[in-house]
Amino acid sequence: MSQHAIACLSPRIPIAKMRSVFSVTEVEQKLGKLSGQEHEPLRSTYRRMLDKGPQRFQVKPSGLPVMDALYDELPNFHEVLDDVRRQIALCQDSGDALEITPLLLLGPPGIGKTHFARQLALLLGTGMGFISMSSLTAGWVLSGASSQWKGARPGKVFEALIDGDYANPVMVVDEIDKAGGEAAYDPLGSLYSLLEHDTAGAFIDEFAEVPVDASQLIWVATANDARGIPDPILNRVNVYEIEAPDLDAARRIAQRLYAGIREQHDWGKRFDEAPSEAVLERMAELAPREMRRAWMTAFGNAKLAGRATLLCEDLPAPNARRQPIGFTH
């Protein structure tokens, strides 16, 4: 991404206020009940909480941020961006905290769903936590596991609030439709309360067993298919069906990536300011997340050939590229 685009995505982010995410008294009481050398990991967790203290930054944009570059960069996310913009507008000139209804982004792999979440965290200036549900076999990764179990530790939500600097980070639940687990244990069970503002205010991690205020978290879930998502989750989120960008939008995405890579590297100035139409046509066949890798391959091949101009032959071979994800509806 160009420096200009980054500037457009980075509004002044003031500290709206400080927010306490746990009770020091409750942590001290829990720590005091631990005897001898038992539960050393739990003791260490309580001490870490007390050392850092309960206060976290609760931030929001100082005004309605300039989002033109984001609309341009993510042409297939305009509906989501419109909703985010409306919700930012509601709190921009008030003492209210930023409140964004949990988002569920539905669409095929590679169209930029996770990238959107990262750009949203950059826009809001709140930091980001990432949870990949495709690799989970139990819900403890979200909500922690009881300290009675060997190797137990806190969950991702607890760690984001205790180890992070913000009370309202963006939490990405990637591939939520692929969550697996034992039949007797729902790996998404903790999300039922976390996605509800009222119950999230006193979320109890199963390891630490101390309530933490997770009510300000900004949730973004991604999925390929809604059929694998329980109704209690679908009822708590705004669902957006994200389609692949059309050919014209894909060309613009590829062109911006080319310019961004060229600008970000010292070697970039040795190459043409813009790629040829033929190369752009080839790049537009790729999913957005594959484009950067393809550009890097092409830059390297052109350099080895002693050229400043990228040719179609510099791109990854067709048998090394995935099939186009399609642009028809």
N, C-alpha and C positions, 0 to 999 in steps of 0.2 A: 504494500500500500504506500502511496506517495506521502511525503511529509505534509502536503496540503490536505490530503484526505484525513490523515491522523489529526491534524489541527481542527478539522471540521467535526471530528468525532469526540473531541476532548474539551467540553465546555468547562468553565471554572466550576469546581466542585467544592463548595464551602462545607464546613462541618455544621450540619443543621443543629445537632445537639449530641450529647453523650447519653448512652442508654445502658443501664445495668442488665446484664444477661444472666446473672445468677445471684443468689444470696450468700454473702460471705459467712453469715451466721450459720446457715445450714451446712456449708462446707466444713466449717470449723467443728461443728457438732459431729459430723460424720467422721472427720479425722480423729477426733478425741475418742471415738468408740473403738477404734482399731487398736488391738492389743499386741504387744511384743513385736515380733518381726513378721507377723502374718500380713498377707495381702500387700506386699511391698509395691507392686504395680499400682494398686488402688491408692496407697498412701502417696506415692509419687504424683499421681494425677491430682489429688487434692492439694498438694503443696504447689504444684504448677499453677493451679487455679488461683490460689491465694497470692502467689508471687506476682502473677500478671494483673490480678485484680478483676473486678466485674465490669468495669466500664469499657464500652466499645463505641466507635464512631457510628452514628446513624446519619448517613449523608443522602443528599439529593441534589440535582442540578440547581444552580442559582437562578436559572430562568429556563425557558423553553429552549433546549439545545438545537443548534443547527444540525439537521439530520440529512441534508441534501446528499452528501457523499455516501451515507449509508443506504439511502433509497436507491442511489445509482449503483452501488456495489452489490446490493441484494434485490434485484428487480422482481424476484418471485416471492418476496417477503413483505410486500407493501401492505397487505391487510394487517399483518401482525404489527408492523411499524406504526400504522395508523392508530391502533389501539394503545400501544405503548405511549405514543405521543399524546393522546388524549389523557391518559392517566397521569403523565408527568405534568400536563397543563393544569390539572385539578389542584395540585399541591404546590405549584411553583411560587405563588405569591401568598402563601398561608403558612401557619405554623405546623400544619399537618405533615406527618411523615409520608414518604413515598410509598404508595401501596399499589402493587401490580398484581392483578389476578393471575394465579398459576397458569402457565402456558403449556399446551401440548402441541408439538409440531409433528404432523403426520406427513410422510412422504417417502419415496424410494431412497435407497442409499446414495450418498455422494452429491446431494443437491445443496448442501451447505447448512443443514440444520444445526449442527454443533458449532460451526463457524458463526452462525447468527448469535448463538448464546454467548460466545466469547466477545463478539462485538457489542452486545447489549451490556455486558459487564464493563467493557471499556467506556461505553457511552455514559453509564451511570456512575462509574468510578468506585464501585463497591467491592471489587475483588470477585473471585469465582471459585466454587468448589465443583469437583467433577466426580460423578459416580457412574461407572459402567455396569449396567444391570445384566449384560449378557454373560458376564463371568461370575456372577454371584450364585452361590448354592444355598445361602441362608440370609435371613433378614438382618443379621447382626452387623453387616457392613454399614447399614443405615442407622440402626438404633443401638449398636453395641451388644456385647455378650456378657452374661453374668460373670462377675469376678470369681465365682466359684469354679469356673471352667479354666483348665490349663491353657495358657496362651491367650486368654481373653483380653480385649481392649475396647476402648470407646468406639462409637460409630462415627461416620463421616460428618453427621450434622453437629454432634458435640464438638468434634475437633475443629470444624470450621468456625464455630463461635468462640471456643476457648483459646485456640492457637492463633486465630486470625485477629484482624484489627477492626472488623466491622460487625455491626449488629444486623446488617441487611445485605449480606453477600448474595450474588446470583448462584443458585445451586442447580447444576445441570444433572438430570437423571437421564443418562443416555441409553437408548434402546430399551425403554421400559417394557415393551411388549415381549422381550426375551428373558424377563426375570424368571428364574427357576428356583427350585427349592424342594424340600421334603413335603410330602403331601400333608403332613400335620402342621406345617409351619408356612405361613404366607409371607414371602420375602418383602411384599409391598405393604404389609399390615401397618407398619409404623407411619406410612404416608397418609393413611386415612386421617390421623389426628394432625399430622404436620401440615397438611394442606388446608386445614380449617383454622382460621385466624384465632378463634377463641381458645381452642384446645392446644394450639401450638405454643401459646404463651407460657405453658408449664410442661414442656416436653421433658420426659424422664428417660435418659439414656440408661440402658439396662446394666451397663458396667459401673458408671459413676453413681447412679441412683440419687442424683441431685437434679431438681427441676432447672431447666434452662429456658430462656425466652427465645424461642425460634419463630415467633410470630411475624418478624420483619423479613424473614428470608424471601427471596424472589426466586420462584421455582420455574424452571424451564425443563420440560420433559420432551424427549424425542422418541419417535417410533416409526416403524415401517407399516404396521398394520394395527388398527384399533381393535381387531377381534381378539387379540391376546391381552387386552387390558381390562381389568375388572371394572364393573359398573361404578363401584364407589369411588374409583379414581376419576373416571370420565365425568362423573357428576360434580367433581370439585375443580375442574379446570376449564379454561377456554380452549376449544379444539380448533386448530387451523390446518387445513389440507394444503400442503406446500407442493406445488407442481414443479417439474423441471423447467428451467428457463427456456424460452423459445430460441430459435437460432440467432435472431438479432441480439437478444439479451446475452446469450452465451458468447457471442463474438465480443460484446462490450466487456464482459467479465474477463475474457482472455486478454483483451487489449490492456485493461487496467492492471492485470497481473504482470504482463510484460513490462509495462512502464514502472510498476512498483519494484520489481526485481532489478531492473536496470538502474533505478535510482538508489536502491539500498546498498548496492555493491560498487566498490571502486572500479572493478573491471567492467561495470555496466556501460560506462561512457565509451568503451571501445566498440560498442555495437550500435546499429541503426536506431534512431529515435523511435521508430514504429515498425512492426512486422509487416510483411506483405499480405495482400488480400488472400492469396492462396494458402499461406500458413495459417491465417486466422480461420479460414474455412475448415481446415483440418482440426484446429484446436477446438472449434465450436462443437465437434462431435463428441468431445469428452465431457464427463461429469465434472462440475466445478472443482471438486476436491482433487481431481487427477491433474488439473491444468498446471499447477505449480511444478509438480514433478516433471511433467512433460517439457515445460519451458526450460527447467534446469538442464535436462538432458540435451535439449536443442542448443542451448548456449554452449555447453561443453563440447558438443560435436562440431559446432561452427568454429570454436576456438582452435580445436585440433586441426581443422581444415584450413586455418589461417584466414577465415572470412569474418567480416563485420556484419554480414547479412545472414539471417537465418533462412534456410531452405526447408521445404517439406521433408527432404531426406534426412534432416537433422532431428526430426521428431522421432519418438520411439516407434519401432517397427509395428505395423498393424497387428501382428500376432502377439505383441506384448501389451497391446492396449485393450481395454474392456470394450464390450459392445456399447454403442451409444445407448443412452437411457431413453431416448425418444423425445420428440417435441410435439407429437400430435395428441389430441385429447379424444 
